[in-house]
Amino acid sequence: MKQWYEELFENYGMKYDDEVYTKGTTGECDFIEKEINYNKDTKILDIGCGTGRHSRELAKRGYHITGIDLSSSLITRAKEIAVRDGLSIDFQVQDARALTFSGEFDLIIMLCEGSFPLMETDEMNYQILQNAARALRENGKFIFTTLNGLFPLFHSVKDFLESNNEDEKANIGNASFDLMTFRNYITIGVEDDLGNKKTLDCNERYYVPSEISWLLKSLNFKSINIYGVKLGAFSRDNKLTTEDFEMLVIAEK
């Protein structure tokens, strides 16, 4: 049986790039470049790359990129756009829970909930962090965003999602947040590239900063910094607050 995130992105390659959360790519890549001191020799892995928007933008700037995603639909679209734009990027259909890379990358990015924290168990989410840590070289850097567990303690996730869904790409249904598991359960209605309408029961894991720090320390990251996320404007100046829907995590081995 397919999980909700597999069904959501099946035949969704065309519509993906119209989603509101994909609009900050240039500014986010500006931040990534600054974090690696504009070193073009940096070997980068993009986990949960979708249609490859960050991979493509970084490739245009001269970086060596491997992009992986569980969705063959999104990877097919990523390859099509890369060919159209004359970009050489290694796009692969892979499950982030089963990566076999070992010490191959200087930087790993996992943005806009790419894989983590969508998995159905905490153990699976941890596997993704574990595999990312293994894929990094010594002194490598891991930059990712994840859902801020402080946000739903003060706000309605349903209201937030509806306010960011102005074009009605998804119909937001019932929603509830479980304080025991820090999982948000929500029903959404979407239409794929083929016009098929689907109703999906989604659930995502929200993490508080101390959890993220502990998980990464257990994987031997030496430096862990967490900030608030501003779409298209990542910055170390954005102090995390309860108003931030997402966290920006920067960890170094």
Backbone hydrogen bonds in HBPLUS format (Angstrom, degrees):
<---DONOR---> <-ACCEPTOR-->    atom                        ^
c    i                          cat <-CA-CA->   ^        H-A-AA   ^      H-
h    n   atom  resd res      DA  || num        DHA   H-A  angle D-A-AA Bond
n    s   type  num  typ     dist DA aas  dist angle  dist       angle   num
A0006-GLU N   A0003-GLN O   3.03 MM   3  5.35 133.3  2.25 106.0 118.7     1
A0007-GLU N   A0003-GLN O   3.11 MM   4  6.49 158.4  2.16 155.7 161.9     2
A0008-LEU N   A0004-TRP O   2.83 MM   4  5.99 156.5  1.89 149.2 156.3     3
A0010-GLU N   A0007-GLU O   3.31 MM   3  5.18 162.9  2.34 101.6 106.4     4
A0193-ASP N   A0011-ASN O   2.81 MM 182  5.59 171.5  1.81 164.7 165.3     5
A0016-TYR N   A0012-TYR O   3.02 MM   4  5.89 141.4  2.17 151.0 160.4     6
A0018-ASP N   A0015-LYS O   3.01 MM   3  5.48 158.9  2.05 116.3 123.2     7
A0019-GLU N   A0016-TYR O   3.11 MM   3  5.64 165.7  2.13 116.7 121.2     8
A0022-THR N   A0019-GLU O   3.07 MM   3  5.68 165.7  2.09 119.4 123.6     9
A0023-LYS N   A0020-VAL O   3.32 MM   3  5.80 165.8  2.34 120.5 121.0    10
A0028-GLU N   A0024-GLY O   3.05 MM   4  6.14 157.8  2.10 158.4 165.5    11
A0029-CYS N   A0025-THR O   2.91 MM   4  6.12 151.0  2.00 152.6 160.3    12
A0030-ASP N   A0026-THR O   2.96 MM   4  6.25 141.5  2.11 143.5 154.8    13
A0031-PHE N   A0027-GLY O   3.19 MM   4  6.49 152.1  2.27 142.3 148.0    14
A0032-ILE N   A0028-GLU O   3.06 MM   4  6.38 157.5  2.11 142.4 148.6    15
A0033-GLU N   A0029-CYS O   2.93 MM   4  6.08 165.3  1.95 149.1 152.3    16
A0034-LYS N   A0030-ASP O   3.15 MM   4  6.37 158.7  2.19 144.2 149.7    17
A0035-GLU N   A0031-PHE O   2.98 MM   4  6.28 151.8  2.06 150.0 158.0    18
A0036-ILE N   A0032-ILE O   3.20 MM   4  6.55 133.6  2.43 144.9 156.3    19
A0036-ILE N   A0033-GLU O   3.16 MM   3  5.35 137.4  2.35  99.9 111.2    20
A0038-TYR N   A0033-GLU O   2.93 MM   5  5.02 165.6  1.95 152.4 149.3    21
A0037-ASN N   A0034-LYS O   3.11 MM   3  4.95 161.1  2.15 105.5 107.5    22
A0039-ASN N   A0036-ILE O   3.12 MM   3  5.99 158.0  2.17 125.1 129.4    23
A0042-THR N   A0039-ASN O   3.11 MM   3  5.77 166.0  2.13 120.6 123.8    24
A0106-ASP N   A0043-LYS O   2.87 MM  63  5.27 147.5  1.97 139.3 150.0    25
A0107-LEU N   A0043-LYS O   3.20 MM  64  6.37 155.4  2.26 155.4 153.2    26
A0044-ILE N   A0064-HIS O   3.00 MM  20  6.15 174.5  2.00 167.8 169.2    27
A0066-THR N   A0044-ILE O   2.93 MM  22  6.32 146.8  2.04 153.4 164.1    28
A0045-LEU N   A0107-LEU O   2.95 MM  62  6.43 154.3  2.02 152.5 160.7    29
A0109-ILE N   A0045-LEU O   2.87 MM  64  6.30 161.4  1.91 162.9 169.1    30
A0046-ASP N   A0066-THR O   2.79 MM  20  6.15 163.8  1.82 162.5 167.2    31
A0068-ILE N   A0046-ASP O   2.96 MM  22  6.28 166.8  1.98 161.4 162.9    32
A0047-ILE N   A0109-ILE O   2.87 MM  62  6.23 157.3  1.93 173.6 169.9    33
A0048-GLY N   A0068-ILE O   2.82 MM  20  5.75 124.8  2.13 140.1 156.9    34
A0049-CYS N   A0068-ILE O   2.99 MM  19  5.75 160.7  2.03 140.5 144.2    35
A0052-GLY N   A0049-CYS O   2.84 MM   3  4.93 152.7  1.91 125.0 130.5    36
A0056-ARG N   A0052-GLY O   2.70 MM   4  5.72 163.9  1.72 158.3 161.9    37
A0057-GLU N   A0053-ARG O   3.14 MM   4  6.21 159.7  2.19 138.3 143.9    38
A0058-LEU N   A0054-HIS O   2.94 MM   4  6.08 163.1  1.97 151.9 156.3    39
A0059-ALA N   A0055-SER O   2.86 MM   4  5.98 150.3  1.95 144.0 153.1    40
A0060-LYS N   A0056-ARG O   2.95 MM   4  6.15 151.7  2.03 145.6 152.6    41
A0061-ARG N   A0058-LEU O   3.03 MM   3  5.01 131.1  2.27  93.5 107.2    42
A0063-TYR N   A0058-LEU O   3.14 MM   5  5.66 164.2  2.17 139.1 139.5    43
A0062-GLY N   A0059-ALA O   2.96 MM   3  5.06 161.9  1.99 106.1 111.2    44
A0090-ASP N   A0065-ILE O   3.25 MM  25  6.45 166.0  2.27 157.5 153.3    45
A0067-GLY N   A0090-ASP O   2.93 MM  23  6.17 152.5  2.00 133.0 141.7    46
A0092-GLN N   A0067-GLY O   2.83 MM  25  6.24 157.6  1.88 163.8 170.5    47
A0069-ASP N   A0092-GLN O   3.18 MM  23  6.75 146.4  2.30 155.1 164.9    48
A0094-GLN N   A0069-ASP O   2.98 MM  25  5.48 142.5  2.13 119.1 128.5    49
A0075-ILE N   A0071-SER O   3.10 MM   4  6.35 160.2  2.14 147.2 153.0    50
A0076-THR N   A0072-SER O   2.88 MM   4  5.93 155.6  1.94 143.5 150.2    51
A0077-ARG N   A0073-SER O   3.17 MM   4  6.38 159.1  2.21 142.7 147.9    52
A0078-ALA N   A0074-LEU O   2.87 MM   4  6.11 153.2  1.94 144.8 153.0    53
A0079-LYS N   A0075-ILE O   2.91 MM   4  6.16 159.0  1.96 152.4 156.5    54
A0080-GLU N   A0076-THR O   3.02 MM   4  6.28 155.3  2.09 146.2 153.2    55
A0081-ILE N   A0077-ARG O   3.01 MM   4  6.27 163.9  2.04 155.4 158.3    56
A0082-ALA N   A0078-ALA O   2.99 MM   4  6.16 157.9  2.04 146.4 153.2    57
A0083-VAL N   A0079-LYS O   2.97 MM   4  6.15 160.6  2.01 150.2 154.6    58
A0084-ARG N   A0080-GLU O   2.99 MM   4  6.19 161.8  2.02 146.3 151.8    59
A0085-ASP N   A0081-ILE O   2.88 MM   4  6.10 150.0  1.97 147.5 155.3    60
A0087-LEU N   A0082-ALA O   2.79 MM   5  4.90 172.0  1.80 149.4 149.1    61
A0086-GLY N   A0083-VAL O   3.11 MM   3  5.01 158.1  2.16 100.9 107.6    62
A0098-ALA N   A0095-ASP O   2.87 MM   3  5.46 164.7  1.89 121.2 126.4    63
A0103-GLY N   A0134-ARG O   2.80 MM  31  6.12 161.2  1.83 142.0 147.1    64
A0104-GLU N   A0135-ALA O   2.91 MM  31  5.64 122.4  2.25 127.5 137.1    65
A0105-PHE N   A0135-ALA O   2.99 MM  30  6.09 160.6  2.03 161.4 164.2    66
A0137-ARG N   A0105-PHE O   2.78 MM  32  5.67 153.4  1.85 164.1 158.1    67
A0141-LYS N   A0106-ASP O   2.97 MM  35  6.39 159.2  2.01 147.3 150.5    68
A0108-ILE N   A0141-LYS O   2.94 MM  33  6.46 152.1  2.02 154.3 163.2    69
A0143-ILE N   A0108-ILE O   2.86 MM  35  6.24 164.9  1.88 169.0 172.6    70
A0110-MET N   A0143-ILE O   3.01 MM  33  6.50 141.0  2.17 149.8 155.6    71
A0145-THR N   A0110-MET O   3.12 MM  35  6.64 152.1  2.20 146.9 147.7    72
A0116-PHE N   A0114-GLY O   2.97 MM   2  5.70 128.9  2.24 109.2  94.0    73
A0118-LEU N   A0115-SER O   2.79 MM   3  5.67 160.1  1.83 139.2 146.0    74
A0205-ARG N   A0117-PRO O   3.22 MM  88  5.49 175.8  2.23 161.1 159.9    75
A0125-ASN N   A0121-THR O   3.20 MM   4  6.55 159.8  2.24 147.3 152.7    76
A0126-TYR N   A0122-ASP O   2.90 MM   4  6.13 155.3  1.96 147.8 154.8    77
A0127-GLN N   A0123-GLU O   2.94 MM   4  6.23 146.8  2.05 141.4 150.7    78
A0128-ILE N   A0124-MET O   3.26 MM   4  6.62 147.5  2.37 145.5 152.1    79
A0128-ILE N   A0125-ASN O   3.17 MM   3  5.33 124.4  2.50  97.2 110.2    80
A0129-LEU N   A0125-ASN O   3.35 MM   4  6.81 156.1  2.41 146.2 151.4    81
A0130-GLN N   A0126-TYR O   2.83 MM   4  6.08 159.3  1.87 155.2 162.0    82
A0131-ASN N   A0127-GLN O   2.84 MM   4  6.08 158.4  1.89 151.5 156.2    83
A0132-ALA N   A0128-ILE O   3.00 MM   4  6.19 151.4  2.08 145.2 153.1    84
A0133-ALA N   A0129-LEU O   2.92 MM   4  6.16 160.3  1.96 149.7 154.9    85
A0134-ARG N   A0130-GLN O   3.01 MM   4  6.29 154.1  2.08 145.8 152.9    86
A0135-ALA N   A0131-ASN O   3.03 MM   4  6.17 144.5  2.16 138.6 147.7    87
A0136-LEU N   A0133-ALA O   3.31 MM   3  5.42 147.7  2.42  99.0 108.0    88
A0140-GLY N   A0137-ARG O   2.90 MM   3  5.12 142.5  2.05 135.8 132.8    89
A0253-LYS N   A0140-GLY O   3.00 MM 113  5.56 163.6  2.03 158.0 163.0    90
A0142-PHE N   A0251-ALA O   2.77 MM 109  5.09 162.6  1.80 158.1 161.9    91
A0251-ALA N   A0142-PHE O   2.87 MM 109  5.09 170.4  1.88 151.2 154.4    92
A0144-PHE N   A0249-VAL O   2.97 MM 105  5.29 158.6  2.02 146.1 153.2    93
A0249-VAL N   A0144-PHE O   2.72 MM 105  5.29 175.0  1.72 173.8 174.4    94
A0146-THR N   A0247-MET O   3.04 MM 101  5.37 148.4  2.14 141.3 150.6    95
A0247-MET N   A0146-THR O   2.72 MM 101  5.37 161.3  1.76 161.9 168.4    96
A0207-TYR N   A0147-LEU O   3.14 MM  60  6.23 171.2  2.15 149.8 148.6    97
A0148-ASN N   A0245-PHE O   2.98 MM  97  5.48 176.4  1.99 131.7 132.7    98
A0151-PHE N   A0148-ASN O   3.07 MM   3  5.70 147.7  2.18 116.4 124.1    99
A0149-GLY N   A0207-TYR O   2.69 MM  58  4.55 164.9  1.71 129.3 124.1   100
A0153-LEU N   A0150-LEU O   3.35 MM   3  5.51 144.5  2.48 101.7 111.7   101
A0154-PHE N   A0151-PHE O   3.01 MM   3  5.65 157.0  2.06 120.1 126.6   102
A0155-HIS N   A0151-PHE O   2.94 MM   4  5.92 133.9  2.16 147.8 160.7   103
A0160-PHE N   A0156-SER O   3.12 MM   4  6.39 158.0  2.17 145.3 151.3   104
A0161-LEU N   A0157-VAL O   2.90 MM   4  6.15 165.9  1.92 158.2 160.9   105
A0162-GLU N   A0158-LYS O   2.98 MM   4  6.15 160.5  2.02 151.0 156.6   106
A0163-SER N   A0159-ASP O   2.99 MM   4  6.14 152.3  2.07 144.8 152.1   107
A0164-ASN N   A0160-PHE O   3.15 MM   4  6.39 129.1  2.42 139.7 152.7   108
A0164-ASN N   A0161-LEU O   3.21 MM   3  5.16 137.1  2.40  94.2 106.1   109
A0165-ASN N   A0162-GLU O   3.20 MM   3  5.02 157.5  2.25 107.3 107.2   110
A0168-GLU N   A0165-ASN O   2.92 MM   3  5.33 160.4  1.96 117.8 122.8   111
A0171-ASN N   A0189-GLY O   2.79 MM  18  4.74 160.6  1.83 137.9 144.6   112
A0189-GLY N   A0171-ASN O   2.81 MM  18  4.74 144.5  1.94 129.3 140.8   113
A0173-GLY N   A0187-THR O   2.56 MM  14  4.80 155.4  1.61 174.6 165.3   114
A0187-THR N   A0174-ASN O   2.91 MM  13  5.45 147.2  2.02 153.5 161.7   115
A0176-SER N   A0185-TYR O   2.78 MM   9  5.24 146.2  1.89 148.2 157.6   116
A0185-TYR N   A0176-SER O   2.74 MM   9  5.24 170.2  1.75 167.0 168.9   117
A0178-ASP N   A0183-ARG O   2.90 MM   5  5.42 173.8  1.90 160.0 160.4   118
A0182-PHE N   A0178-ASP O   2.71 MM   4  5.38 134.7  1.92 152.0 165.1   119
A0206-TYR N   A0182-PHE O   2.77 MM  24  5.44 179.6  1.77 178.9 178.8   120
A0184-ASN N   A0204-GLU O   2.97 MM  20  5.52 156.5  2.03 155.0 159.6   121
A0204-GLU N   A0184-ASN O   3.14 MM  20  5.52 145.9  2.26 141.3 149.8   122
A0186-ILE N   A0202-CYS O   2.93 MM  16  5.31 163.1  1.96 145.7 150.7   123
A0202-CYS N   A0186-ILE O   2.78 MM  16  5.31 154.4  1.84 172.2 166.2   124
A0188-ILE N   A0200-LEU O   2.93 MM  12  5.38 160.6  1.97 152.6 157.8   125
A0200-LEU N   A0188-ILE O   2.80 MM  12  5.38 162.7  1.82 162.9 166.6   126
A0190-VAL N   A0198-LYS O   2.86 MM   8  5.36 153.9  1.93 150.9 159.3   127
A0198-LYS N   A0190-VAL O   2.75 MM   8  5.36 163.5  1.78 159.2 164.1   128
A0192-ASP N   A0196-ASN O   2.93 MM   4  5.44 156.1  1.99 149.3 152.2   129
A0195-GLY N   A0192-ASP O   2.98 MM   3  5.33 164.4  2.00 115.5 119.6   130
A0211-GLU N   A0208-VAL O   3.00 MM   3  5.52 129.9  2.25 114.9 127.5   131
A0212-ILE N   A0208-VAL O   3.31 MM   4  6.70 161.0  2.35 156.2 161.2   132
A0213-SER N   A0209-PRO O   2.97 MM   4  6.24 165.8  1.99 156.9 160.8   133
A0214-TRP N   A0210-SER O   3.00 MM   4  6.14 159.8  2.04 142.2 147.7   134
A0215-LEU N   A0211-GLU O   2.86 MM   4  6.12 168.0  1.88 160.0 162.9   135
A0216-LEU N   A0212-ILE O   3.01 MM   4  6.17 166.0  2.03 153.9 157.3   136
A0217-LYS N   A0213-SER O   2.88 MM   4  6.04 152.1  1.96 147.4 155.9   137
A0218-SER N   A0214-TRP O   2.97 MM   4  6.18 150.2  2.06 148.3 155.8   138
A0219-LEU N   A0216-LEU O   3.01 MM   3  5.02 142.0  2.16  96.2 107.8   139
A0221-PHE N   A0216-LEU O   3.14 MM   5  5.67 167.1  2.15 148.0 146.9   140
A0220-ASN N   A0217-LYS O   2.97 MM   3  5.00 155.4  2.04 111.7 112.1   141
A0222-LYS N   A0252-GLU O   2.79 MM  30  5.92 132.9  2.01 148.4 162.2   142
A0223-SER N   A0252-GLU O   3.23 MM  29  5.08 167.2  2.24 140.8 143.7   143
A0252-GLU N   A0223-SER O   2.82 MM  29  5.08 152.4  1.89 145.2 152.4   144
A0225-ASN N   A0250-ILE O   2.93 MM  25  5.24 158.4  1.98 142.8 150.0   145
A0250-ILE N   A0225-ASN O   2.86 MM  25  5.24 165.5  1.88 159.3 162.9   146
A0227-TYR N   A0248-LEU O   2.81 MM  21  4.98 157.5  1.86 143.7 151.5   147
A0248-LEU N   A0227-TYR O   2.75 MM  21  4.98 166.0  1.77 139.5 143.8   148
A0228-GLY N   A0238-ASN O   2.80 MM  10  5.22 165.5  1.82 141.8 146.0   149
A0233-ALA N   A0230-LYS O   2.84 MM   3  5.17 163.4  1.87 137.0 136.5   150
A0238-ASN N   A0235-SER O   3.35 MM   3  5.62 168.2  2.36 106.0 109.4   151
A0244-ASP N   A0241-THR O   3.29 MM   3  5.66 164.7  2.31 108.7 113.2   152
